[in-house]
Amino acid sequence: MLDFMLLQEAAPMGAAGQQGGWTFWVMMILIFVVFYFFMIRPQQKKQKELQAQREAMKKGDKVVTAGGIYGEIKEVQDNAFIVTIAKDITIKVDKGSVFASAEDAQQAPKEGEAKK
C-alpha cells in the first residue's frame, strides 16, 4: 500500500520535472537576450565609436591620456601618438590610452555650426 502511494506521488513530479526542464532553458535564453540587448550590444557600440574617434584624431588635436596627462598630438603613428605635453617635451602614447579632451569635444559642435 505504501509503495502504491509513492508511485502516485512520483508520477506528477516526473511530469512537472519534464515541464520544468524546457521552461528553465526558455528562461535562460530570455535572460541572455536581455543581457545582450541591454549590456553587451551598447558596450560594443560604444567601443566602435571610441575606436572611430581615435582613428579620426590628427595632428593638432588636444587629447587626454588614460593617466590624466593633457597634451596636443604632434605626430600620428600606426599604434601610437607622439603627444606634446609642454614646450619641447613630447611623449609617445599608445592609441588605446588616448581620449579627445573635453575642451576639444565642446569646440567641435561650435565649429560645425559656424560652417552652416
LOTINU-928134 format. One record per residue: residue number from 1; x, y, z of N, C-alpha, C in turn; residue in three letters. Coordinates in Angstrom, 2 decimals. Layout:
// residues N
<palo num="NUM" n_px="X" n_py="Y" n_pz="Z" ca_px="X" ca_py="Y" ca_pz="Z" c_px="X" c_py="Y" c_pz="Z" residu="ala"/>
...
END
This chain:
// residues 116
<palo num="1" n_px="0.83" n_py="-1.19" n_pz="0.00" ca_px="0.00" ca_py="0.00" ca_pz="0.00" c_px="0.88" c_py="1.25" c_pz="0.00" residu="met"/>
<palo num="2" n_px="1.92" n_py="1.23" n_pz="0.77" ca_px="2.83" ca_py="2.37" ca_pz="0.83" c_px="3.53" c_py="2.59" c_pz="-0.51" residu="leu"/>
<palo num="3" n_px="3.90" n_py="1.49" n_pz="-1.18" ca_px="4.54" ca_py="1.60" ca_pz="-2.49" c_px="3.60" c_py="2.24" c_pz="-3.51" residu="asp"/>
<palo num="4" n_px="2.31" n_py="1.90" n_pz="-3.44" ca_px="1.34" ca_py="2.46" ca_pz="-4.37" c_px="1.22" c_py="3.98" c_pz="-4.17" residu="phe"/>
<palo num="5" n_px="1.27" n_py="4.46" n_pz="-2.92" ca_px="1.18" ca_py="5.88" ca_pz="-2.64" c_px="2.43" c_py="6.61" c_pz="-3.15" residu="met"/>
<palo num="6" n_px="3.58" n_py="6.01" n_pz="-3.02" ca_px="4.80" ca_py="6.62" ca_pz="-3.52" c_px="4.79" c_py="6.74" c_pz="-5.04" residu="leu"/>
<palo num="7" n_px="4.25" n_py="5.71" n_pz="-5.73" ca_px="4.17" ca_py="5.76" ca_pz="-7.19" c_px="3.21" c_py="6.86" c_pz="-7.65" residu="leu"/>
<palo num="8" n_px="2.11" n_py="7.06" n_pz="-6.93" ca_px="1.14" ca_py="8.09" ca_pz="-7.29" c_px="1.78" c_py="9.48" c_pz="-7.12" residu="gln"/>
<palo num="9" n_px="2.56" n_py="9.66" n_pz="-6.09" ca_px="3.20" ca_py="10.96" ca_pz="-5.86" c_px="4.34" c_py="11.18" c_pz="-6.86" residu="glu"/>
<palo num="10" n_px="5.00" n_py="10.11" n_pz="-7.28" ca_px="6.14" ca_py="10.25" ca_pz="-8.17" c_px="5.71" c_py="10.62" c_pz="-9.58" residu="ala"/>
<palo num="11" n_px="4.56" n_py="10.17" n_pz="-10.03" ca_px="4.11" ca_py="10.43" ca_pz="-11.40" c_px="3.92" c_py="11.93" c_pz="-11.67" residu="ala"/>
<palo num="12" n_px="3.19" n_py="12.66" n_pz="-10.83" ca_px="3.04" ca_py="14.08" ca_pz="-11.12" c_px="4.38" c_py="14.84" c_pz="-11.04" residu="pro"/>
<palo num="13" n_px="5.25" n_py="14.42" n_pz="-10.16" ca_px="6.53" ca_py="15.11" ca_pz="-10.06" c_px="7.36" c_py="14.89" c_pz="-11.32" residu="met"/>
<palo num="14" n_px="7.28" n_py="13.73" n_pz="-11.91" ca_px="8.02" ca_py="13.46" ca_pz="-13.14" c_px="7.51" c_py="14.33" c_pz="-14.27" residu="gly"/>
<palo num="15" n_px="6.22" n_py="14.50" n_pz="-14.39" ca_px="5.64" ca_py="15.36" ca_pz="-15.43" c_px="6.04" c_py="16.81" c_pz="-15.20" residu="ala"/>
<palo num="16" n_px="6.02" n_py="17.24" n_pz="-13.95" ca_px="6.40" ca_py="18.61" ca_pz="-13.64" c_px="7.89" c_py="18.82" c_pz="-13.89" residu="ala"/>
<palo num="17" n_px="8.67" n_py="17.80" n_pz="-13.63" ca_px="10.11" ca_py="17.89" ca_pz="-13.86" c_px="10.44" c_py="18.05" c_pz="-15.33" residu="gly"/>
<palo num="18" n_px="9.69" n_py="17.36" n_pz="-16.20" ca_px="9.91" ca_py="17.49" ca_pz="-17.64" c_px="9.51" c_py="18.88" c_pz="-18.11" residu="gln"/>
<palo num="19" n_px="8.43" n_py="19.40" n_pz="-17.60" ca_px="7.98" ca_py="20.73" ca_pz="-17.98" c_px="8.99" c_py="21.77" c_pz="-17.47" residu="gln"/>
<palo num="20" n_px="9.49" n_py="21.56" n_pz="-16.26" ca_px="10.46" ca_py="22.48" ca_pz="-15.70" c_px="11.75" c_py="22.51" c_pz="-16.49" residu="gly"/>
<palo num="21" n_px="12.09" n_py="21.44" n_pz="-17.17" ca_px="13.31" ca_py="21.38" ca_pz="-17.96" c_px="13.29" c_py="22.35" c_pz="-19.12" residu="gly"/>
<palo num="22" n_px="12.22" n_py="22.35" n_pz="-19.89" ca_px="12.18" ca_py="23.26" ca_pz="-21.04" c_px="11.91" c_py="24.68" c_pz="-20.61" residu="trp"/>
<palo num="23" n_px="11.18" n_py="24.90" n_pz="-19.55" ca_px="10.96" ca_py="26.27" ca_pz="-19.08" c_px="12.26" c_py="26.87" c_pz="-18.55" residu="thr"/>
<palo num="24" n_px="13.09" n_py="26.04" n_pz="-17.97" ca_px="14.40" ca_py="26.50" ca_pz="-17.50" c_px="15.20" c_py="27.04" c_pz="-18.68" residu="phe"/>
<palo num="25" n_px="15.24" n_py="26.30" n_pz="-19.78" ca_px="16.02" ca_py="26.71" ca_pz="-20.94" c_px="15.42" c_py="27.96" c_pz="-21.59" residu="trp"/>
<palo num="26" n_px="14.09" n_py="28.05" n_pz="-21.62" ca_px="13.46" ca_py="29.25" ca_pz="-22.17" c_px="13.83" c_py="30.46" c_pz="-21.33" residu="val"/>
<palo num="27" n_px="13.81" n_py="30.34" n_pz="-20.02" ca_px="14.17" ca_py="31.44" ca_pz="-19.14" c_px="15.65" c_py="31.81" c_pz="-19.30" residu="met"/>
<palo num="28" n_px="16.51" n_py="30.82" n_pz="-19.46" ca_px="17.93" ca_py="31.11" ca_pz="-19.66" c_px="18.17" c_py="31.87" c_pz="-20.96" residu="met"/>
<palo num="29" n_px="17.47" n_py="31.48" n_pz="-22.01" ca_px="17.60" ca_py="32.16" ca_pz="-23.29" c_px="17.08" c_py="33.60" c_pz="-23.18" residu="ile"/>
<palo num="30" n_px="15.96" n_py="33.78" n_pz="-22.50" ca_px="15.41" ca_py="35.13" ca_pz="-22.31" c_px="16.38" c_py="36.00" c_pz="-21.51" residu="leu"/>
<palo num="31" n_px="16.99" n_py="35.45" n_pz="-20.50" ca_px="17.96" ca_py="36.22" ca_pz="-19.70" c_px="19.14" c_py="36.61" c_pz="-20.58" residu="ile"/>
<palo num="32" n_px="19.63" n_py="35.70" n_pz="-21.41" ca_px="20.74" ca_py="36.00" ca_pz="-22.30" c_px="20.37" c_py="37.11" c_pz="-23.28" residu="phe"/>
<palo num="33" n_px="19.16" n_py="37.04" n_pz="-23.85" ca_px="18.70" ca_py="38.07" ca_pz="-24.79" c_px="18.64" c_py="39.43" c_pz="-24.11" residu="val"/>
<palo num="34" n_px="18.13" n_py="39.48" n_pz="-22.90" ca_px="18.05" ca_py="40.74" ca_pz="-22.16" c_px="19.45" c_py="41.28" c_pz="-21.89" residu="val"/>
<palo num="35" n_px="20.36" n_py="40.44" n_pz="-21.44" ca_px="21.74" ca_py="40.87" ca_pz="-21.21" c_px="22.37" c_py="41.39" c_pz="-22.49" residu="phe"/>
<palo num="36" n_px="22.12" n_py="40.70" n_pz="-23.61" ca_px="22.72" ca_py="41.12" ca_pz="-24.87" c_px="22.24" c_py="42.51" c_pz="-25.27" residu="tyr"/>
<palo num="37" n_px="20.91" n_py="42.73" n_pz="-25.25" ca_px="20.39" ca_py="44.00" ca_pz="-25.74" c_px="20.57" c_py="45.15" c_pz="-24.77" residu="phe"/>
<palo num="38" n_px="20.69" n_py="44.89" n_pz="-23.48" ca_px="20.83" ca_py="45.98" ca_pz="-22.53" c_px="22.26" c_py="46.19" c_pz="-22.01" residu="phe"/>
<palo num="39" n_px="23.16" n_py="45.23" n_pz="-22.22" ca_px="24.51" ca_py="45.38" ca_pz="-21.69" c_px="25.58" c_py="45.18" c_pz="-22.76" residu="met"/>
<palo num="40" n_px="25.55" n_py="44.08" n_pz="-23.45" ca_px="26.63" ca_py="43.74" ca_pz="-24.38" c_px="26.59" c_py="44.62" c_pz="-25.63" residu="ile"/>
<palo num="41" n_px="25.44" n_py="44.73" n_pz="-26.27" ca_px="25.33" ca_py="45.50" ca_pz="-27.51" c_px="25.67" c_py="46.98" c_pz="-27.32" residu="arg"/>
<palo num="42" n_px="25.13" n_py="47.66" n_pz="-26.29" ca_px="25.51" ca_py="49.06" ca_pz="-26.11" c_px="27.01" c_py="49.24" c_pz="-25.87" residu="pro"/>
<palo num="43" n_px="27.63" n_py="48.31" n_pz="-25.15" ca_px="29.07" ca_py="48.40" ca_pz="-24.90" c_px="29.85" c_py="48.24" c_pz="-26.19" residu="gln"/>
<palo num="44" n_px="29.41" n_py="47.33" n_pz="-27.06" ca_px="30.08" ca_py="47.15" ca_pz="-28.35" c_px="29.96" c_py="48.40" c_pz="-29.21" residu="gln"/>
<palo num="45" n_px="28.79" n_py="49.03" n_pz="-29.19" ca_px="28.59" ca_py="50.26" ca_pz="-29.95" c_px="29.51" c_py="51.36" c_pz="-29.44" residu="lys"/>
<palo num="46" n_px="29.62" n_py="51.46" n_pz="-28.12" ca_px="30.48" ca_py="52.49" ca_pz="-27.53" c_px="31.94" c_py="52.25" c_pz="-27.90" residu="lys"/>
<palo num="47" n_px="32.38" n_py="50.99" n_pz="-27.89" ca_px="33.76" ca_py="50.65" ca_pz="-28.25" c_px="34.05" c_py="51.01" c_pz="-29.71" residu="gln"/>
<palo num="48" n_px="33.10" n_py="50.71" n_pz="-30.61" ca_px="33.29" ca_py="51.04" ca_pz="-32.02" c_px="33.36" c_py="52.55" c_pz="-32.21" residu="lys"/>
<palo num="49" n_px="32.52" n_py="53.29" n_pz="-31.50" ca_px="32.52" ca_py="54.75" ca_pz="-31.59" c_px="33.85" c_py="55.32" c_pz="-31.10" residu="glu"/>
<palo num="50" n_px="34.34" n_py="54.80" n_pz="-29.99" ca_px="35.62" ca_py="55.25" ca_pz="-29.43" c_px="36.77" c_py="54.94" c_pz="-30.39" residu="leu"/>
<palo num="51" n_px="36.74" n_py="53.76" n_pz="-31.00" ca_px="37.78" ca_py="53.37" ca_pz="-31.96" c_px="37.75" c_py="54.30" c_pz="-33.18" residu="gln"/>
<palo num="52" n_px="36.55" n_py="54.61" n_pz="-33.67" ca_px="36.44" ca_py="55.52" ca_pz="-34.81" c_px="36.95" c_py="56.91" c_pz="-34.45" residu="ala"/>
<palo num="53" n_px="36.66" n_py="57.35" n_pz="-33.24" ca_px="37.13" ca_py="58.65" ca_pz="-32.77" c_px="38.66" c_py="58.68" c_pz="-32.71" residu="gln"/>
<palo num="54" n_px="39.26" n_py="57.61" n_pz="-32.23" ca_px="40.73" ca_py="57.55" ca_pz="-32.16" c_px="41.35" c_py="57.53" c_pz="-33.56" residu="arg"/>
<palo num="55" n_px="40.72" n_py="56.84" n_pz="-34.49" ca_px="41.25" ca_py="56.78" ca_pz="-35.85" c_px="41.13" c_py="58.14" c_pz="-36.54" residu="glu"/>
<palo num="56" n_px="40.16" n_py="58.95" n_pz="-36.13" ca_px="39.96" ca_py="60.26" ca_pz="-36.75" c_px="40.87" c_py="61.34" c_pz="-36.16" residu="ala"/>
<palo num="57" n_px="41.57" n_py="61.05" n_pz="-35.07" ca_px="42.45" ca_py="62.05" ca_pz="-34.46" c_px="43.61" c_py="62.36" c_pz="-35.39" residu="met"/>
<palo num="58" n_px="43.96" n_py="63.63" n_pz="-35.42" ca_px="45.02" ca_py="64.08" ca_pz="-36.32" c_px="45.95" c_py="65.04" c_pz="-35.60" residu="lys"/>
<palo num="59" n_px="46.98" n_py="65.44" n_pz="-36.29" ca_px="47.96" ca_py="66.36" ca_pz="-35.73" c_px="47.25" c_py="67.65" c_pz="-35.31" residu="lys"/>
<palo num="60" n_px="47.57" n_py="68.11" n_pz="-34.10" ca_px="47.00" ca_py="69.35" ca_pz="-33.59" c_px="45.81" c_py="69.17" c_pz="-32.67" residu="gly"/>
<palo num="61" n_px="45.22" n_py="67.96" n_pz="-32.63" ca_px="44.08" ca_py="67.71" ca_pz="-31.73" c_px="44.56" c_py="67.68" c_pz="-30.28" residu="asp"/>
<palo num="62" n_px="43.74" n_py="68.24" n_pz="-29.41" ca_px="44.04" ca_py="68.19" ca_pz="-27.98" c_px="43.48" c_py="66.88" c_pz="-27.43" residu="lys"/>
<palo num="63" n_px="44.30" n_py="66.21" n_pz="-26.59" ca_px="43.93" ca_py="64.90" ca_pz="-26.06" c_px="44.23" c_py="64.81" c_pz="-24.57" residu="val"/>
<palo num="64" n_px="43.67" n_py="63.78" n_pz="-23.96" ca_px="43.95" ca_py="63.43" ca_pz="-22.57" c_px="44.31" c_py="61.95" c_pz="-22.56" residu="val"/>
<palo num="65" n_px="45.40" n_py="61.60" n_pz="-21.90" ca_px="45.78" ca_py="60.19" ca_pz="-21.81" c_px="45.01" c_py="59.53" c_pz="-20.69" residu="thr"/>
<palo num="66" n_px="45.06" n_py="58.21" n_pz="-20.65" ca_px="44.38" ca_py="57.47" ca_pz="-19.58" c_px="44.98" c_py="57.80" c_pz="-18.22" residu="ala"/>
<palo num="67" n_px="46.21" n_py="58.25" n_pz="-18.20" ca_px="46.86" ca_py="58.65" ca_pz="-16.95" c_px="46.54" c_py="60.07" c_pz="-16.52" residu="gly"/>
<palo num="68" n_px="45.76" n_py="60.79" n_pz="-17.35" ca_px="45.36" ca_py="62.13" ca_pz="-16.99" c_px="46.28" c_py="63.23" c_pz="-17.48" residu="gly"/>
<palo num="69" n_px="47.14" n_py="62.93" n_pz="-18.44" ca_px="48.07" ca_py="63.92" ca_pz="-18.97" c_px="47.42" c_py="64.61" c_pz="-20.18" residu="ile"/>
<palo num="70" n_px="47.33" n_py="65.93" n_pz="-20.13" ca_px="46.78" ca_py="66.71" ca_pz="-21.23" c_px="47.89" c_py="67.07" c_pz="-22.20" residu="tyr"/>
<palo num="71" n_px="47.57" n_py="67.05" n_pz="-23.48" ca_px="48.56" ca_py="67.41" ca_pz="-24.47" c_px="47.95" c_py="67.63" c_pz="-25.83" residu="gly"/>
<palo num="72" n_px="48.82" n_py="67.80" n_pz="-26.80" ca_px="48.40" ca_py="68.03" ca_pz="-28.18" c_px="49.16" c_py="67.05" c_pz="-29.07" residu="glu"/>
<palo num="73" n_px="48.46" n_py="66.44" n_pz="-30.01" ca_px="49.09" ca_py="65.47" ca_pz="-30.90" c_px="50.07" c_py="66.18" c_pz="-31.83" residu="ile"/>
<palo num="74" n_px="51.30" n_py="65.68" n_pz="-31.82" ca_px="52.35" ca_py="66.23" ca_pz="-32.69" c_px="52.52" c_py="65.35" c_pz="-33.92" residu="lys"/>
<palo num="75" n_px="52.37" n_py="64.02" n_pz="-33.73" ca_px="52.56" ca_py="63.08" ca_pz="-34.83" c_px="51.68" c_py="61.86" c_pz="-34.60" residu="glu"/>
<palo num="76" n_px="51.15" n_py="61.32" n_pz="-35.69" ca_px="50.32" ca_py="60.11" ca_pz="-35.63" c_px="51.11" c_py="58.96" c_pz="-36.22" residu="val"/>
<palo num="77" n_px="51.24" n_py="57.86" n_pz="-35.46" ca_px="51.91" ca_py="56.66" ca_pz="-35.95" c_px="50.88" c_py="55.55" c_pz="-36.05" residu="gln"/>
<palo num="78" n_px="51.31" n_py="54.35" n_pz="-36.43" ca_px="50.38" ca_py="53.23" ca_pz="-36.60" c_px="49.62" c_py="52.91" c_pz="-35.32" residu="asp"/>
<palo num="79" n_px="50.34" n_py="52.67" n_pz="-34.22" ca_px="49.72" ca_py="52.26" ca_pz="-32.96" c_px="49.94" c_py="53.25" c_pz="-31.84" residu="asn"/>
<palo num="80" n_px="50.45" n_py="54.42" n_pz="-32.15" ca_px="50.77" ca_py="55.37" ca_pz="-31.09" c_px="50.65" c_py="56.81" c_pz="-31.59" residu="ala"/>
<palo num="81" n_px="50.62" n_py="57.71" n_pz="-30.63" ca_px="50.66" ca_py="59.13" ca_pz="-30.91" c_px="51.91" c_py="59.71" c_pz="-30.24" residu="phe"/>
<palo num="82" n_px="52.52" n_py="60.70" n_pz="-30.87" ca_px="53.55" ca_py="61.49" ca_pz="-30.21" c_px="52.80" c_py="62.74" c_pz="-29.73" residu="ile"/>
<palo num="83" n_px="52.78" n_py="62.93" n_pz="-28.41" ca_px="51.99" ca_py="64.00" ca_pz="-27.80" c_px="52.92" c_py="65.00" c_pz="-27.14" residu="val"/>
<palo num="84" n_px="52.68" n_py="66.27" n_pz="-27.43" ca_px="53.43" ca_py="67.35" ca_pz="-26.78" c_px="52.66" c_py="67.74" c_pz="-25.52" residu="thr"/>
<palo num="85" n_px="53.35" n_py="67.64" n_pz="-24.37" ca_px="52.67" ca_py="67.96" ca_pz="-23.11" c_px="53.14" c_py="69.29" c_pz="-22.53" residu="ile"/>
<palo num="86" n_px="54.26" n_py="69.79" n_pz="-22.97" ca_px="54.79" ca_py="71.10" ca_pz="-22.56" c_px="55.77" c_py="71.53" c_pz="-23.65" residu="ala"/>
<palo num="87" n_px="56.26" n_py="72.74" n_pz="-23.56" ca_px="57.19" ca_py="73.23" ca_pz="-24.57" c_px="58.42" c_py="72.32" c_pz="-24.63" residu="lys"/>
<palo num="88" n_px="58.67" n_py="71.78" n_pz="-25.81" ca_px="59.82" ca_py="70.89" ca_pz="-26.07" c_px="59.78" c_py="69.58" c_pz="-25.29" residu="asp"/>
<palo num="89" n_px="58.63" n_py="69.17" n_pz="-24.78" ca_px="58.51" ca_py="67.89" ca_pz="-24.10" c_px="57.45" c_py="67.06" c_pz="-24.82" residu="ile"/>
<palo num="90" n_px="57.88" n_py="65.93" n_pz="-25.39" ca_px="56.95" ca_py="65.04" ca_pz="-26.09" c_px="57.03" c_py="63.65" c_pz="-25.49" residu="thr"/>
<palo num="91" n_px="55.92" n_py="62.95" n_pz="-25.56" ca_px="55.85" ca_py="61.57" ca_pz="-25.09" c_px="55.17" c_py="60.73" c_pz="-26.17" residu="ile"/>
<palo num="92" n_px="55.49" n_py="59.46" n_pz="-26.18" ca_px="54.85" ca_py="58.52" ca_pz="-27.10" c_px="53.80" c_py="57.76" c_pz="-26.29" residu="lys"/>
<palo num="93" n_px="52.55" n_py="57.79" n_pz="-26.77" ca_px="51.43" ca_py="57.21" ca_pz="-26.05" c_px="50.69" c_py="56.24" c_pz="-26.97" residu="val"/>
<palo num="94" n_px="50.33" n_py="55.09" n_pz="-26.45" ca_px="49.56" ca_py="54.11" ca_pz="-27.20" c_px="48.20" c_py="54.68" c_pz="-27.56" residu="asp"/>
<palo num="95" n_px="47.70" n_py="54.38" n_pz="-28.76" ca_px="46.41" ca_py="54.91" ca_pz="-29.21" c_px="45.26" c_py="54.48" c_pz="-28.29" residu="lys"/>
<palo num="96" n_px="45.38" n_py="53.31" n_pz="-27.69" ca_px="44.32" ca_py="52.80" ca_pz="-26.83" c_px="44.16" c_py="53.56" c_pz="-25.53" residu="gly"/>
<palo num="97" n_px="45.12" n_py="54.41" n_pz="-25.19" ca_px="45.03" ca_py="55.13" ca_pz="-23.92" c_px="44.87" c_py="56.63" c_pz="-24.11" residu="ser"/>
<palo num="98" n_px="44.37" n_py="57.03" n_pz="-25.29" ca_px="44.20" ca_py="58.45" ca_pz="-25.58" c_px="42.73" c_py="58.73" c_pz="-25.87" residu="val"/>
<palo num="99" n_px="42.24" n_py="59.83" n_pz="-25.30" ca_px="40.86" ca_py="60.26" ca_pz="-25.50" c_px="40.86" c_py="61.72" c_pz="-25.92" residu="phe"/>
<palo num="100" n_px="39.86" n_py="62.13" n_pz="-26.70" ca_px="39.75" ca_py="63.54" ca_pz="-27.07" c_px="39.49" c_py="64.34" c_pz="-25.80" residu="ala"/>
<palo num="101" n_px="40.13" n_py="65.50" n_pz="-25.70" ca_px="39.94" ca_py="66.30" ca_pz="-24.49" c_px="38.54" c_py="66.91" c_pz="-24.48" residu="ser"/>
<palo num="102" n_px="38.07" n_py="67.25" n_pz="-23.30" ca_px="36.73" ca_py="67.80" ca_pz="-23.14" c_px="36.59" c_py="69.13" c_pz="-23.86" residu="ala"/>
<palo num="103" n_px="37.60" n_py="69.96" n_pz="-23.82" ca_px="37.50" ca_py="71.27" ca_pz="-24.47" c_px="37.47" c_py="71.12" c_pz="-25.98" residu="glu"/>
<palo num="104" n_px="38.16" n_py="70.13" n_pz="-26.53" ca_px="38.09" ca_py="69.87" ca_pz="-27.97" c_px="36.70" c_py="69.39" c_pz="-28.35" residu="asp"/>
<palo num="105" n_px="36.13" n_py="68.53" n_pz="-27.54" ca_px="34.79" ca_py="68.00" ca_pz="-27.81" c_px="33.74" c_py="69.10" c_pz="-27.76" residu="ala"/>
<palo num="106" n_px="33.91" n_py="70.07" n_pz="-26.87" ca_px="32.96" ca_py="71.17" ca_pz="-26.77" c_px="33.11" c_py="72.13" c_pz="-27.94" residu="gln"/>
<palo num="107" n_px="34.31" n_py="72.32" n_pz="-28.45" ca_px="34.53" ca_py="73.23" ca_pz="-29.57" c_px="34.07" c_py="72.64" c_pz="-30.90" residu="gln"/>
<palo num="108" n_px="34.11" n_py="71.34" n_pz="-31.03" ca_px="33.77" ca_py="70.71" ca_pz="-32.31" c_px="32.36" c_py="71.06" c_pz="-32.80" residu="ala"/>
<palo num="109" n_px="31.30" n_py="70.97" n_pz="-31.98" ca_px="29.98" ca_py="71.34" ca_pz="-32.48" c_px="29.89" c_py="72.81" c_pz="-32.88" residu="pro"/>
<palo num="110" n_px="30.59" n_py="73.70" n_pz="-32.15" ca_px="30.56" ca_py="75.12" ca_pz="-32.45" c_px="31.16" c_py="75.37" c_pz="-33.83" residu="lys"/>
<palo num="111" n_px="32.26" n_py="74.69" n_pz="-34.14" ca_px="32.89" ca_py="74.85" ca_pz="-35.44" c_px="31.96" c_py="74.36" c_pz="-36.55" residu="glu"/>
<palo num="112" n_px="31.28" n_py="73.24" n_pz="-36.32" ca_px="30.35" ca_py="72.68" ca_pz="-37.29" c_px="29.16" c_py="73.62" c_pz="-37.52" residu="gly"/>
<palo num="113" n_px="28.67" n_py="74.25" n_pz="-36.48" ca_px="27.55" ca_py="75.16" ca_pz="-36.60" c_px="27.95" c_py="76.42" c_pz="-37.35" residu="glu"/>
<palo num="114" n_px="29.17" n_py="76.88" n_pz="-37.16" ca_px="29.65" ca_py="78.10" ca_pz="-37.82" c_px="29.74" c_py="77.89" c_pz="-39.33" residu="ala"/>
<palo num="115" n_px="30.04" n_py="76.67" n_pz="-39.77" ca_px="30.17" ca_py="76.39" ca_pz="-41.18" c_px="28.82" c_py="76.37" c_pz="-41.89" residu="lys"/>
<palo num="116" n_px="27.76" n_py="76.13" n_pz="-41.18" ca_px="26.43" ca_py="76.04" ca_pz="-41.80" c_px="25.93" c_py="77.35" c_pz="-42.21" residu="lys"/>
END
